[in-house]
Amino acid sequence: MGIVVVEVCDNNVLSALELEDLEELYPEIAVLRADCMNLCGLCKLRPYALVNNKRVFGKTTEECVEHIKAAIEEELAIFHEG
């Protein structure tokens, strides 16, 4: 498993994307899909994911993916500094 975990709810619009492609871009991550992450209010409002248990969201799926990439890079920077 990766040092950065990206979790996506199957009920969120973001789940329609091939987020596993991020694993090729960032070999240190793992993308996990969940049936439900118990964040239904957020799930209905906008695309979101959890990056190491931190909520990342955007107004569109494209914006959300960009925020996910930024969050991954922040988490990796912390890991590589330590």
C-alpha positions as CSV (number, residue, x, y, z in Angstrom):
1,M,0.0,0.0,0.0
2,G,1.1,3.5,-0.7
3,I,2.3,6.1,1.9
4,V,-0.6,8.3,0.7
5,V,-4.1,6.9,0.5
6,V,-6.7,8.5,-1.7
7,E,-10.2,7.3,-0.8
8,V,-13.2,7.8,-3.0
9,C,-16.9,7.1,-2.3
10,D,-18.6,5.0,-5.1
11,N,-21.6,7.3,-4.7
12,N,-19.7,10.5,-5.5
13,V,-19.5,11.9,-9.0
14,L,-15.7,11.7,-8.8
15,S,-15.9,7.9,-8.8
16,A,-16.7,7.9,-12.5
17,L,-13.1,9.0,-13.2
18,E,-10.2,6.6,-13.6
19,L,-8.4,7.9,-10.4
20,E,-6.2,4.8,-10.4
21,D,-4.3,6.6,-13.2
22,L,-2.9,8.8,-10.3
23,E,-1.1,5.7,-9.1
24,E,1.0,5.8,-12.3
25,L,1.7,9.4,-11.8
26,Y,2.5,9.0,-8.1
27,P,3.8,5.4,-7.4
28,E,3.8,6.2,-3.7
29,I,0.0,6.4,-3.5
30,A,-2.9,4.0,-3.3
31,V,-6.4,4.8,-4.6
32,L,-9.2,3.0,-2.6
33,R,-12.8,2.9,-3.5
34,A,-15.5,2.6,-0.8
35,D,-19.2,1.8,-1.0
36,C,-19.9,4.6,1.4
37,M,-17.8,6.9,3.5
38,N,-20.6,8.3,5.6
39,L,-20.2,11.9,4.3
40,C,-23.5,11.9,2.3
41,G,-24.1,15.6,2.7
42,L,-20.7,16.4,1.1
43,C,-21.2,13.6,-1.4
44,K,-24.3,15.1,-2.8
45,L,-22.9,18.7,-3.0
46,R,-19.6,18.3,-4.8
47,P,-16.8,16.0,-6.0
48,Y,-14.6,15.0,-3.1
49,A,-12.1,12.5,-1.9
50,L,-10.0,11.9,1.3
51,V,-6.3,12.2,1.0
52,N,-4.7,10.6,4.1
53,N,-8.1,11.3,5.9
54,K,-8.2,15.0,4.9
55,R,-11.2,16.1,2.9
56,V,-10.3,17.4,-0.6
57,F,-13.0,18.8,-2.8
58,G,-13.7,21.1,-5.8
59,K,-16.6,22.7,-7.6
60,T,-16.0,20.4,-10.6
61,T,-14.3,17.0,-11.0
62,E,-11.4,18.6,-12.8
63,E,-10.9,21.1,-10.0
64,C,-11.1,18.3,-7.5
65,V,-8.5,16.2,-9.2
66,E,-6.2,19.2,-9.2
67,H,-6.7,19.7,-5.5
68,I,-6.1,15.9,-4.9
69,K,-2.8,16.2,-6.8
70,A,-1.8,19.2,-4.7
71,A,-2.7,17.3,-1.5
72,I,-0.7,14.3,-2.6
73,E,2.3,16.4,-3.3
74,E,2.0,18.1,0.1
75,E,1.8,14.7,1.9
76,L,4.8,13.4,-0.1
77,A,6.8,16.5,0.7
78,I,6.2,15.9,4.4
79,F,7.2,12.3,4.1
80,H,10.4,13.1,2.2
81,E,11.4,15.9,4.6
82,G,11.1,13.6,7.6
